[in-house]
Each structure stands twice: as C-alpha cells, then as structure tokens.
Amino acid sequence: MSSYVIAAAAVGAGATLVMDLWNLFLKRGFGLPSLDYCHLGRWLCHMQRGTFRHDSIAAAPAMLCECAVGWTAHYSIGFVFALAFLALAPGWLAQPTLPPALLYGLATVVFPLFLMQPLLGFGVAASRTASPARARLKSLATHTAFGVGLYLAALLVGRVLQVRAD
C-alpha cells in the first residue's frame, strides 16, 4: 500500500508539474495568465474563518501564508486526483496508455468550472470573467496538460519504481 501511495504522489506531482510548465509556456509565450495559486491559498485560509464563497477572491483580504498554502494545495490536489485515477484504473500504472489519462485529465475540469470558479467569484464556468470562452478553453487545455502529465509521469514512475502488472 505504501508503494502505491508513493507512486500516486509521484505521478500526481509529475502531472501537476507538466500542467504548470504548460501554463508557464502560455504565460511567457502568449501573455495568458493562469490562476494565481496565492488566491487559492487565500480562499482556503478564509474557509478557516467560515467564508467559503467570495464575490471576488482578489478583493478579499490577504491572509498570512496564502501563497504557501495555495501552492501546497495545488500539488496536494494533483496527488489526490492521481490517487483517484489510479484507484479507478487498477493496473494502468504497470502499463500506462495515453487515452485513459487524457480522458481523466479532461474530466477533472469539472472541478474548477463548477466548484472553484463559482466559489472564487468568477461564476459558473468563468461566466463572470471578461472572456468566459477564453477562460473555459484555457481550463480545458490546462486539464488536458494534466492528463498528458499523468501519462508521462506514469512512464517515468513505472520505470523508477519498477511497477509490474502482477
């Protein structure tokens, strides 16, 4: 069980890193910003005080250590998503293929579109942003990158940990 959790952590971290590299490419190459993970941390810190929904997370008071909380949460979410995927696809890690990882990555887009964005004040599926269609497309692309990252990380983790289909 512990090697399974270690593998899930490594796959989740790798997939999240691929997603972050994709977003860095979009930001530097095309000027397309991604979610500020400090705002994710701010949202989580405000939850401790009982506030779960904001009209605008950017306008909410800053919280102590919000950036560290946000980045830690970002990679923790990647781990949880990877753990769930590996539980839903037993044996996949021993012989990873791209299609299931890609489909799962795309499926995870429901969380930002229908949970996080509304609670952060961006509206359902970014409906309260300046360019909802662009934000939705960016979310889809980002979660596609996460799916590709699951596959790439699984290839590496499978070799390093010598995962077998036993």
Secondary structure per residue as TSV (DSSP state, phi and psi in degrees):
chain	resnum	aa	ss	phi	psi
A	1	M	-	360.0	-39.8
A	2	S	H	-66.6	-35.2
A	3	S	H	-68.9	-31.1
A	4	Y	H	-64.8	-44.1
A	5	V	H	-67.7	-40.2
A	6	I	H	-62.5	-44.4
A	7	A	H	-62.6	-43.9
A	8	A	H	-62.9	-40.6
A	9	A	H	-63.0	-43.8
A	10	A	H	-67.7	-42.1
A	11	V	H	-65.4	-43.1
A	12	G	H	-63.0	-43.7
A	13	A	H	-64.8	-42.6
A	14	G	H	-64.2	-43.7
A	15	A	H	-64.7	-40.7
A	16	T	H	-66.7	-37.8
A	17	L	H	-64.2	-42.8
A	18	V	H	-60.0	-43.4
A	19	M	H	-60.8	-43.4
A	20	D	H	-65.8	-38.5
A	21	L	H	-65.9	-38.9
A	22	W	H	-60.2	-46.5
A	23	N	H	-66.5	-35.4
A	24	L	H	-64.2	-42.5
A	25	F	H	-59.0	-46.4
A	26	L	H	-63.7	-38.3
A	27	K	H	-69.4	-49.1
A	28	R	H	-74.8	-36.6
A	29	G	H	-83.3	-32.2
A	30	F	H	-131.1	2.1
A	31	G	-	70.1	22.7
A	32	L	-	-94.8	107.3
A	33	P	-	-74.3	155.3
A	34	S	-	-111.2	-179.5
A	35	L	-	-55.9	133.7
A	36	D	-	-79.6	111.1
A	37	Y	H	-67.6	-14.5
A	38	C	H	-66.0	-34.6
A	39	H	H	-68.4	-35.8
A	40	L	H	-60.4	-45.2
A	41	G	H	-63.6	-39.9
A	42	R	H	-60.0	-45.8
A	43	W	H	-58.9	-46.7
A	44	L	H	-66.1	-39.1
A	45	C	H	-65.9	-37.9
A	46	H	H	-67.0	-26.8
A	47	M	H	-60.6	-34.5
A	48	Q	T	-61.9	-23.6
A	49	R	T	-99.1	7.5
A	50	G	T	91.8	6.0
A	51	T	-	-103.1	114.7
A	52	F	-	-107.2	-22.4
A	53	R	-	-124.6	140.6
A	54	H	-	-127.0	148.2
A	55	D	S	-72.3	-33.2
A	56	S	-	-157.8	111.9
A	57	I	T	-63.3	-30.0
A	58	A	T	-66.0	-30.7
A	59	A	T	-87.0	-11.8
A	60	A	S	-69.1	149.5
A	61	P	-	-58.5	138.0
A	62	A	-	-62.9	151.3
A	63	M	-	-120.8	151.7
A	64	L	T	-61.2	130.6
A	65	C	T	65.1	21.8
A	66	E	H	-61.1	-34.9
A	67	C	H	-68.6	-44.3
A	68	A	H	-62.8	-41.4
A	69	V	H	-63.5	-43.9
A	70	G	H	-63.7	-46.5
A	71	W	H	-68.2	-37.9
A	72	T	H	-63.6	-43.3
A	73	A	H	-64.0	-41.5
A	74	H	H	-56.0	-49.8
A	75	Y	H	-73.7	-30.0
A	76	S	H	-66.5	-39.4
A	77	I	H	-63.5	-41.4
A	78	G	H	-59.3	-40.7
A	79	F	H	-63.6	-46.7
A	80	V	H	-63.6	-42.7
A	81	F	H	-61.5	-43.2
A	82	A	H	-65.5	-42.5
A	83	L	H	-59.8	-44.6
A	84	A	H	-63.4	-43.0
A	85	F	H	-62.1	-46.1
A	86	L	H	-65.3	-31.1
A	87	A	H	-71.5	-36.4
A	88	L	H	-76.0	-22.3
A	89	A	S	-126.0	67.9
A	90	P	T	-60.5	137.5
A	91	G	T	88.0	-14.1
A	92	W	G	-62.4	-38.2
A	93	L	G	-63.1	-30.7
A	94	A	G	-71.9	-29.0
A	95	Q	S	-142.0	71.8
A	96	P	-	-67.0	141.6
A	97	T	-	-129.8	155.2
A	98	L	H	-71.2	-43.9
A	99	P	H	-54.9	-48.0
A	100	P	H	-64.0	-37.9
A	101	A	H	-65.6	-40.8
A	102	L	H	-65.3	-45.7
A	103	L	H	-62.6	-41.4
A	104	Y	H	-65.5	-44.3
A	105	G	H	-56.5	-45.0
A	106	L	H	-63.2	-38.8
A	107	A	H	-64.6	-31.3
A	108	T	T	-68.3	-11.3
A	109	V	T	-66.1	-16.5
A	110	V	H	-62.7	-29.8
A	111	F	H	-66.6	-50.3
A	112	P	I	-68.5	-40.5
A	113	L	I	-66.3	-39.4
A	114	F	I	-113.6	-3.7
A	115	L	I	-122.1	-65.0
A	116	M	I	-66.5	-50.5
A	117	Q	H	-59.3	-45.1
A	118	P	H	-62.6	-40.4
A	119	L	H	-72.9	-24.5
A	120	L	H	-85.7	-7.0
A	121	G	T	98.4	9.6
A	122	F	S	-91.8	-5.0
A	123	G	-	84.0	165.0
A	124	V	G	-62.8	128.0
A	125	A	G	51.2	42.8
A	126	A	G	61.1	27.0
A	127	S	T	-65.1	-19.9
A	128	R	T	-100.4	14.0
A	129	T	S	-92.5	168.9
A	130	A	S	-64.8	-31.5
A	131	S	-	-138.6	80.6
A	132	P	H	-56.6	-43.2
A	133	A	H	-62.3	-41.5
A	134	R	H	-65.2	-42.2
A	135	A	H	-64.8	-40.2
A	136	R	H	-65.0	-44.6
A	137	L	H	-62.2	-40.8
A	138	K	H	-63.9	-41.3
A	139	S	H	-61.9	-43.4
A	140	L	H	-61.6	-44.5
A	141	A	H	-64.9	-40.5
A	142	T	H	-64.3	-42.4
A	143	H	H	-76.9	-24.0
A	144	T	H	-66.0	-42.9
A	145	A	H	-61.1	-37.0
A	146	F	H	-62.0	-43.1
A	147	G	H	-62.1	-44.2
A	148	V	H	-61.4	-40.3
A	149	G	H	-62.9	-37.6
A	150	L	H	-57.2	-47.3
A	151	Y	H	-63.1	-51.2
A	152	L	H	-62.4	-43.0
A	153	A	H	-65.3	-37.5
A	154	A	H	-65.1	-38.4
A	155	L	H	-59.6	-45.9
A	156	L	H	-68.3	-48.4
A	157	V	H	-62.7	-40.5
A	158	G	H	-59.8	-38.2
A	159	R	H	-72.8	-44.7
A	160	V	H	-67.1	-45.8
A	161	L	T	-89.6	-1.0
A	162	Q	T	50.7	54.7
A	163	V	-	-69.7	133.2
A	164	R	-	-119.4	158.5
A	165	A	-	-82.6	11.8
A	166	D	-	-47.1	360.0
